[in-house]
Amino acid sequence: MFVQVIKAKTSDVAALRAQMDRWQTDVRPGAIGYVGSTVGISDDGTLIALARFTDAASAAKNADRPEQGVWWEQTAKLLDGEATFRESSDVSELFGGGSDAATFVQIMEGTVTDRAKAEAFEDEMLDQLRATRPDLLGGQRVWFADGSYVEAAYFTSEAEARKNEASSEFAGPQADYVALFGDMTFTDLREPLLDTA
């Protein structure tokens, strides 16, 4: 899988959401190699989109489609400044990946000092996480060459996520695991647009 991560700011949330809807109806039908997407705009106007494709070549062909170019040109006018684009085919999934049934998605961005060690810890916690966090439907982490990542966690609802993250039922990561991660930023998508081809 190949994922494009797009991030930008907007002062016109309604217009940008309408433009995202237009992509679904007008551009998506001919999308090349399109697997799915997670798109949302946070309360402060931060747009984050994870567009999934079968491979990098398909994503490039899709970007070259005239209708895609016209749509993006219109979209860019709704953004405050330039959007950032990051791409990677290094993708790991939790519980089979994202879920279109989610009503709340949290995006985490950060770095890790030892990926192999972090993933080994996560493998050990998997069964406990599945048993104690029924609100967590799945996740997807996109890795970049510099050791940074963007992760999307998909939840049944924000209320359930907040309740269960404060619960003592899940012991949570140990100090050794937490120490592997650098500063992390969180972006809450309360009205995510979720789509799987």
N, C-alpha and C positions, 0 to 999 in steps of 0.2 A: 504494500500500500504506500502511496505517496500523499503527503498532506501539505497543503499550503495554509499557513497561519497569517491572517491579515488583521492588523490592528490599526485603529484610527479613532479620531474624536469627531463628534458632530454636535451642532447646536440645534439641529432640526430632527429630532428623533422620529416624529411622525412621518416626515417625508422620506427619511432613510428606510424606515420599516416598509413603507409602501414600495420603495424601490427594490427592496429584497423580495417582496411578494411578486413584483414584476419579473424578477429573474426566474422565479419558479414557473410562472405561466408562459413567459415569452422566450426565455433563453435555455432553460433546463432541458426541454424536450430533445434538443439536438446536441446536448453536452457529450463530449467524447471522453470515454473512460471514467465518467463521473460515478462515484460510489455513494456519496452522501455528504451531508454538511451539518455543522452545528454553528448557528449564528445567533448573536444576541447583542443587545445594547444595555449597558449598565445604567444605574441611576444618574451617574455623572456624565453620561453621553459617550462612554467608551464603547466603540464597536469592536467586537472580536468575532472572527469567522475562522472556522477550521473546515476547509474544503478538501474532501477525500477523493482521490483518483486511483485507478489501478496502478499507474506508474507515471514517472516523470514525463515520458514522451507523450502520453495521452493528455496530461495537464498542459503541456506546451502547445499541442495541437488545438486544444480547447481555447486557450488564450488567444490563438490566432484567428478564431472564427470572427467574422465581421460583426455579427450580432452581439458577441461577447464584448468586443471592443467598444461598440456604441453604448452598450449598457454601462460599462465601467466608466466611460467618459461622463455619462450623466450622473453616475454615483459619486464620482470624485468631486463634483460641484457641490455636493451636500456635506463634504468633510471639511473640518477645520484643519487646514494644513495637509501634508502628505501622509498617506497610509504607509505603514511598514509591512513588508512581505518577507516571510521566512518559510523555507521549504525543506522537507526532509522525507526520506523513505525509511528512516529509523524510528519505528513506531511500536510501542508496547501497549498491551490492552489488559484491563482488569475486568474479570467476569465477562469476557467476550466482547468488550468494547462498550461504546455508548449505547444509549437506549432512547428511542423516539418517544417512549412512554414517560420520560422525565418531565417534570414541570419546573424544575430548578436545576441550573447547571452552574457549577463554580469552576472558574478558570484559575489555575495556579501557575505562576511563572517563577523560575528560580534556577539554581545551579546545584550540582552535587559533586563532591570531591572524589568519591569512589562509587561509581555506578554499580559495579558487580556486587560490592558489599551491601549496598542499599537494596538491590533487587533480591539478594539472598535473605535479608531481613524480611522483606515484603512477602516472599514465598512462605516463610515460617508463620507469618501473621494471617495468611489468607483464610484459613478455616475459621479462625476466631472472628475475623472481620465479616465473613459471610454470615455467621451465626448471630452476631450481635448488631449488625447494621443493615437490617432489611430495607432501610430507606435508600441505601446506596445501590443503584441498579447496575452500575458499571463505570468504566473509566478508560481514558485513552491518553497516553503520554507520548508527545512528539519530542524526540531528542535531536539536538543540533551538535555540530562538530566541536564547538567550544565548551561542551559539557553542560550547557544550559538546556532547559526543557520548557515546554508548555503542556500543561495537563488539564484535561477536562474531566470533572467528576459529575455524574448524572444521578440526581436524587428524585425520589417520588414527590417530595414537596420541600420547600424551604423550612416549614415548621417542623417536619419530621427530622430533617437534617440537623437543625439547631438543637432539638431536644436530645437526639442520640449522640451528638458530638460532645455534649455535656454529661452524658451518662457514664457511670462508673463501671458499667457492664463490660465495655471494651477497654482493656488495660491500656491499649494504645502503644505507640512506638516507645521503645526504651531510649534512654539518653544517648547510647552509642549510635543508634539509628538517626536520631534527630541531629546529632553532631555532624553527620555526613552532608547535611543540606545547608546551603548558604541562605542569605536573605530571600524571602519568598513574598511575592505580591499576590493578592486575591482580587478577582473581579467576579461579582455576582451577576448572573444573567437570570432575571426573574421572569422574563417572558421569552424563553429561548425558541428559536425557529429550528426545528429538528427534522431532518429529512434523510431517508435511506432509499437509494435507488432500487 
